[in-house]
Amino acid sequence: MSVETEHWTTAREMIQKGNAAIFGFDAPLAEWRLHWLAFRTNHTTESALKAQDGIYKLANSLERDSSLRESFLAAEPVATILRGRGLSRVANV
């Protein structure tokens, strides 16, 4: 991905294309990943919050006591997003 190689212009273009592709659809998995990538390129709180919103939507679509939900929330990229912005809404998920 362009973010990993620090090709910021290409990364932003790819993120815009991704957002356009999911516009109007309920796609929380793609949503949180795209917004997290956007945060990594532009460092805005808005992008981080949108990434978290996608995570919450996805987590809330899973049964509260499911191991899949627990694994998803504990996965390093997800946990980093939830911890990294100083918002502890995990309890409300």
C-alpha positions in Angstrom: 0.0 0.0 0.0 1.1 3.5 -0.7 0.9 4.5 2.9 3.6 1.9 3.8 6.0 3.3 1.2 5.1 6.9 2.0 3.6 7.7 -1.4 1.1 10.0 0.2 -0.4 11.4 -3.0 -1.1 7.9 -4.4 -2.4 6.8 -1.0 -4.9 9.7 -0.8 -6.1 9.0 -4.3 -6.6 5.3 -3.5 -8.5 6.2 -0.3 -10.7 8.6 -2.2 -11.5 5.8 -4.7 -12.2 3.4 -1.9 -14.6 5.8 -0.2 -16.3 6.5 -3.5 -16.7 2.7 -4.0 -18.5 2.2 -0.7 -20.5 5.4 -0.7 -24.1 4.6 0.0 -23.4 1.1 1.2 -23.2 -0.3 4.7 -19.6 -1.5 4.7 -18.1 -1.0 8.1 -15.1 -3.3 7.5 -14.0 -1.2 4.5 -15.1 2.0 6.2 -12.8 1.6 9.3 -9.8 0.5 7.2 -10.2 3.4 4.7 -10.6 6.0 7.5 -7.6 4.5 9.4 -5.5 4.8 6.3 -6.8 8.3 5.8 -5.8 9.1 9.4 -2.3 7.8 8.7 -1.9 10.2 5.8 -3.6 13.3 7.1 -3.6 12.9 10.9 -7.0 14.4 11.5 -9.1 13.6 14.5 -12.1 13.3 12.1 -10.5 10.4 10.2 -9.6 8.6 13.5 -13.2 9.0 14.8 -14.7 7.7 11.5 -12.4 4.7 11.7 -13.6 4.1 15.3 -17.2 4.4 14.1 -16.7 1.7 11.5 -15.1 -0.5 14.2 -18.1 0.0 16.5 -20.6 -0.8 13.7 -18.8 -4.0 12.8 -18.4 -5.0 16.5 -22.1 -4.3 17.1 -23.0 -6.6 14.2 -21.5 -9.5 16.1 -23.0 -11.3 19.1 -21.9 -9.6 22.3 -20.3 -12.7 23.8 -18.9 -14.2 20.5 -15.2 -15.1 20.3 -15.1 -13.5 16.9 -16.1 -10.1 18.3 -13.6 -10.5 21.1 -10.8 -11.4 18.6 -11.8 -8.5 16.3 -11.6 -5.9 19.2 -8.3 -7.4 20.5 -6.7 -7.4 17.0 -3.6 -5.1 17.1 -4.8 -2.6 14.4 -8.3 -2.3 16.0 -7.0 -2.1 19.6 -4.5 0.5 18.5 -7.2 2.7 16.9 -9.4 2.4 20.0 -6.6 3.1 22.4 -4.6 5.5 20.3 -7.1 8.3 20.1 -7.8 8.4 23.8 -11.5 7.6 23.4 -12.6 4.7 25.5 -16.0 3.9 24.0 -15.1 0.2 23.9 -17.3 -0.4 26.9 -20.3 0.9 24.9 -19.6 -1.4 22.0 
